[in-house]
Amino acid sequence: MEKQPTSAPAPRQRLDKWLFFARLIKSRSLAQKAIEAGHVAVNGTRVTQSSAQIKAGDTLELSLERRDLVLRVLLPGTRRGPYEEARLLYEDLTPPASSQRLTAFEQATRERGAGRPTKRERRDTDQLKPDFGEHDD
């Protein structure tokens, strides 16, 4: 009776280590915090444990401070190398940014020489300030 060769299981890696090795997040501890805060989804499911295992072929959705990324894992990382090496670990599937979607800052920015802002525009701008409504008495 001949044994069928069994295919070796795909190598898995901790999610926080992979994010660090792929140079998507600056440190492993920041990667752990982002995962625990629910900013990472693996194959469409939110992950809150940094010890979650990922493998080649998994799809990651990552909400970073200034952008959202959709990535396909190609390889597990072995070290935090240069960008060119880290870029080989994933394929970027992020859809192109829509020109219709403006940030709050871009919406509040006026054309130079457009005159004085209206009262409504000033209120909207004031809402963007983090300490709006706080007074020192």
C-alpha positions in Angstrom: 0.0 0.0 0.0 1.6 3.3 -1.1 1.2 6.4 0.9 -0.1 9.4 -0.9 2.2 12.4 -0.5 0.5 14.8 1.8 0.7 18.4 0.9 2.4 20.5 3.6 0.0 22.9 5.2 0.5 26.5 4.2 2.9 28.3 6.5 1.0 30.6 8.9 2.1 33.7 10.7 0.8 35.9 13.5 -1.1 38.9 12.1 0.8 41.5 14.2 4.2 40.2 13.0 3.1 40.1 9.4 1.8 43.7 9.5 5.2 44.8 11.0 7.3 42.8 8.5 5.2 44.1 5.6 6.0 47.7 6.8 2.3 48.6 7.0 2.5 49.6 10.7 5.7 51.1 12.3 6.0 48.7 15.3 4.6 45.4 16.5 3.0 47.0 19.5 1.2 49.6 17.3 0.1 46.6 15.1 -1.3 44.9 18.2 -3.2 48.1 19.2 -4.7 48.5 15.7 -5.8 44.9 15.7 -7.3 45.1 19.2 -9.2 48.3 18.2 -10.9 46.4 15.4 -9.1 48.2 12.5 -8.2 44.9 10.7 -10.4 42.3 9.0 -9.1 39.0 7.6 -11.2 37.5 4.8 -14.1 39.9 5.7 -14.2 39.1 9.4 -13.0 41.6 12.0 -10.1 40.3 14.1 -9.4 41.6 17.6 -6.6 39.2 18.6 -3.1 40.0 17.4 -2.3 36.3 17.6 -4.7 35.5 14.7 -2.9 33.3 12.1 -2.8 34.4 8.5 -1.6 32.5 5.4 -0.9 33.2 1.8 -4.1 33.9 -0.1 -5.9 35.6 2.8 -7.4 39.0 2.2 -6.8 41.8 4.7 -8.8 45.0 5.1 -6.8 47.5 7.1 -8.0 50.9 8.3 -5.1 53.2 8.8 -5.1 56.8 10.0 -5.2 58.4 6.6 -6.4 55.6 4.3 -8.0 52.2 4.0 -6.2 49.3 2.4 -7.3 46.0 0.9 -4.4 43.5 0.5 -3.9 39.9 -0.5 -1.2 38.1 1.5 1.3 36.5 -0.9 4.1 35.3 1.5 4.7 35.1 5.3 7.4 37.5 6.4 10.7 36.4 7.9 12.1 39.8 8.9 11.5 43.5 8.6 13.6 44.3 5.6 13.7 47.2 3.2 10.5 48.4 1.5 11.3 46.5 -1.8 11.5 43.2 0.2 8.4 44.0 2.2 6.4 44.9 -0.9 6.8 41.3 -2.1 4.7 40.0 0.9 1.4 41.4 -0.4 -0.6 42.5 -3.4 -2.5 45.8 -3.1 -6.2 45.4 -4.1 -7.2 48.8 -2.8 -9.7 50.5 -5.2 -8.5 53.9 -6.5 -9.6 56.8 -4.4 -12.7 58.5 -5.7 -12.3 62.1 -6.6 -15.8 62.8 -5.3 -14.9 61.9 -1.7 -13.3 65.0 -0.1 -12.0 65.1 3.4 -13.5 67.5 5.9 -10.5 69.8 5.6 -10.8 69.9 1.9 -14.5 70.7 2.1 -13.7 73.6 4.5 -11.0 75.0 2.4 -12.0 78.1 0.3 -10.6 79.4 -2.9 -8.2 82.2 -2.5 -9.9 85.5 -3.0 -13.4 84.0 -2.6 -14.2 86.6 0.0 -15.2 86.3 3.6 -16.7 83.1 4.8 -20.4 83.1 5.6 -21.6 82.4 9.1 -22.6 78.9 8.2 -19.1 78.2 6.7 -17.5 79.5 9.9 -19.6 77.2 12.0 -18.7 74.3 9.9 -15.0 75.2 10.1 -15.3 75.6 13.9 -16.8 72.1 14.2 -13.5 70.7 12.8 -11.5 72.1 15.6 -10.8 69.6 18.4 -11.4 72.0 21.3 -14.6 73.6 19.9 -16.9 74.7 22.6 -14.4 74.6 25.4 -13.8 77.9 27.1 -11.1 79.0 29.7 -12.9 80.9 32.4 
